[in-house]
Amino acid sequence: MRVPEYFWFDPFNPDDWAGFSIQQGVYQPLVSNERNQLVSQSLGLGLQRWQGKYRGVETVWLRWATSEGELLPTAAEIAQQEHQRAEQERQRAEQEHQRAEQEHQRAEQEHQRAEQEHQRAEQVQSQLQQTVRNLLQTGMTVEQVARFTGLDVSQVEELGDR
């Protein structure tokens, strides 16, 4: 049984590399494309030399690449990409948490402001009621208190009865 394609590479002499494909029962050498890749018709990928560090060794390695020259990532590169993606997701979640915390604090401040406003309104209402009672106790009529305070007669009567 013959394989449809095979490649060889001498890691001690990176210029010594070749690829072959079987055609009509005979292996024919592959010619490098414009990207200096030996193209596997079976895989639809190009095999190219790559200078870099792999498994702790810096040298010339063979790497699979797309026809556009994009290297297929190694397992370590995939793991690194996943780690980076996870770190970005963690940072995004942390930012979202901080945004939610800020929103919570803003809502709490708004609640406190509303509570203070409510207390001020109650205090003003109490002061107004006391003022109306004091004026009525001095002998002023409901109509006079209404004119003096700018309230309706019905409001003066209601405050005076409380």
C-alpha positions as CSV (number, residue, x, y, z in Angstrom):
1,M,0.0,0.0,0.0
2,R,1.4,3.4,-1.0
3,V,0.6,6.7,0.7
4,P,-0.7,9.4,-1.7
5,E,1.9,11.9,-0.4
6,Y,4.9,12.0,1.8
7,F,7.4,14.6,3.0
8,W,10.8,14.6,4.5
9,F,12.8,17.1,6.5
10,D,16.2,17.0,8.1
11,P,16.1,19.1,11.3
12,F,19.9,19.4,11.2
13,N,19.8,20.8,7.6
14,P,16.6,22.8,7.2
15,D,17.3,23.3,3.5
16,D,17.0,19.6,3.0
17,W,13.2,19.1,2.8
18,A,11.0,17.7,0.0
19,G,7.5,16.4,-0.7
20,F,6.2,13.8,-3.1
21,S,2.8,12.8,-4.4
22,I,2.0,9.6,-6.2
23,Q,0.9,10.0,-9.8
24,Q,0.1,7.0,-12.0
25,G,1.9,4.8,-9.5
26,V,5.1,6.9,-9.4
27,Y,6.1,9.4,-6.8
28,Q,6.7,12.8,-8.3
29,P,8.4,15.7,-6.4
30,L,6.2,18.6,-5.3
31,V,7.3,22.1,-6.3
32,S,7.2,24.9,-3.7
33,N,4.5,27.5,-4.3
34,E,4.9,31.2,-4.2
35,R,4.8,31.1,-0.3
36,N,7.6,28.5,-0.3
37,Q,5.2,25.8,0.8
38,L,4.9,22.2,-0.2
39,V,1.2,21.8,-0.8
40,S,-0.6,18.7,0.3
41,Q,-3.5,18.1,-2.1
42,S,-4.9,15.6,0.3
43,L,-5.1,18.1,3.1
44,G,-5.5,21.3,1.2
45,L,-2.7,22.7,3.4
46,G,0.9,23.9,2.8
47,L,3.9,22.6,4.7
48,Q,6.4,25.4,5.3
49,R,9.5,26.0,7.3
50,W,9.1,28.2,10.3
51,Q,11.8,29.7,12.6
52,G,10.6,29.7,16.2
53,K,10.5,28.1,19.6
54,Y,8.5,24.8,19.9
55,R,8.6,22.6,23.0
56,G,11.4,24.8,24.4
57,V,13.7,24.4,21.3
58,E,14.5,27.4,19.1
59,T,15.2,26.2,15.5
60,V,13.6,25.8,12.1
61,W,10.5,23.6,12.3
62,L,7.9,22.5,9.8
63,R,4.4,24.0,10.2
64,W,1.2,23.4,8.4
65,A,-0.4,26.6,7.0
66,T,-3.4,27.6,4.9
67,S,-3.0,28.5,1.3
68,E,-3.0,32.1,2.4
69,G,0.0,31.4,4.6
70,E,-1.8,31.5,8.0
71,L,0.0,29.0,10.3
72,L,-2.2,26.4,12.0
73,P,-1.7,26.9,15.7
74,T,0.1,24.3,17.8
75,A,-1.5,22.8,20.9
76,A,0.5,25.2,23.1
77,E,-0.6,28.2,21.0
78,I,-4.2,27.1,21.2
79,A,-3.9,26.7,24.9
80,Q,-2.3,30.2,25.1
81,Q,-5.1,31.6,23.0
82,E,-7.7,30.0,25.2
83,H,-5.9,31.3,28.3
84,Q,-5.9,34.8,26.8
85,R,-9.6,34.5,25.9
86,A,-10.4,33.3,29.4
87,E,-8.4,36.2,30.9
88,Q,-10.2,38.7,28.7
89,E,-13.5,37.1,29.8
90,R,-12.5,37.3,33.4
91,Q,-11.6,41.0,33.0
92,R,-14.9,41.7,31.2
93,A,-16.8,40.0,34.0
94,E,-14.8,42.0,36.6
95,Q,-15.6,45.2,34.7
96,E,-19.3,44.2,34.6
97,H,-19.2,43.5,38.3
98,Q,-17.6,46.9,39.0
99,R,-20.2,48.5,36.8
100,A,-23.0,46.7,38.6
101,E,-21.5,47.7,42.0
102,Q,-21.3,51.3,40.9
103,E,-24.9,51.2,39.7
104,H,-25.9,49.7,43.0
105,Q,-24.1,52.5,44.9
106,R,-25.7,55.1,42.6
107,A,-29.1,53.5,43.3
108,E,-28.4,53.5,47.1
109,Q,-27.4,57.1,47.0
110,E,-30.5,58.0,45.0
111,H,-32.6,56.1,47.6
112,Q,-30.9,58.0,50.4
113,R,-31.4,61.3,48.6
114,A,-35.1,60.4,48.2
115,E,-35.4,59.4,51.8
116,Q,-33.8,62.7,52.9
117,E,-36.2,64.6,50.6
118,H,-39.1,62.8,52.1
119,Q,-37.9,63.7,55.6
120,R,-37.5,67.3,54.6
121,A,-41.0,67.3,53.1
122,E,-42.4,65.9,56.4
123,Q,-40.5,68.5,58.4
124,V,-41.8,71.3,56.2
125,Q,-45.3,69.9,56.5
126,S,-45.0,69.7,60.2
127,Q,-43.6,73.3,60.4
128,L,-46.5,74.5,58.2
129,Q,-49.0,72.8,60.3
130,Q,-47.5,74.3,63.5
131,T,-47.5,77.7,61.8
132,V,-51.1,77.4,60.8
133,R,-52.1,76.3,64.4
134,N,-50.1,79.2,65.9
135,L,-51.8,81.7,63.6
136,L,-55.2,80.3,64.4
137,Q,-54.5,80.4,68.1
138,T,-53.6,84.1,67.9
139,G,-57.2,84.7,66.8
140,M,-56.7,84.9,63.0
141,T,-59.6,83.5,61.0
142,V,-59.1,80.6,58.6
143,E,-59.5,83.1,55.6
144,Q,-56.8,85.4,57.1
145,V,-54.4,82.5,57.6
146,A,-55.1,81.3,54.1
147,R,-54.3,84.8,52.6
148,F,-51.2,85.1,54.8
149,T,-49.7,81.7,54.0
150,G,-50.9,81.4,50.4
151,L,-52.8,78.2,51.2
152,D,-56.4,77.4,50.2
153,V,-59.0,77.7,53.0
154,S,-59.5,73.9,52.8
155,Q,-55.8,73.3,53.4
156,V,-55.8,75.7,56.4
157,E,-58.8,73.9,57.8
158,E,-57.2,70.5,57.3
159,L,-53.9,71.6,58.9
160,G,-55.6,73.2,61.7
161,D,-57.6,70.1,62.5
162,R,-54.7,67.7,62.7
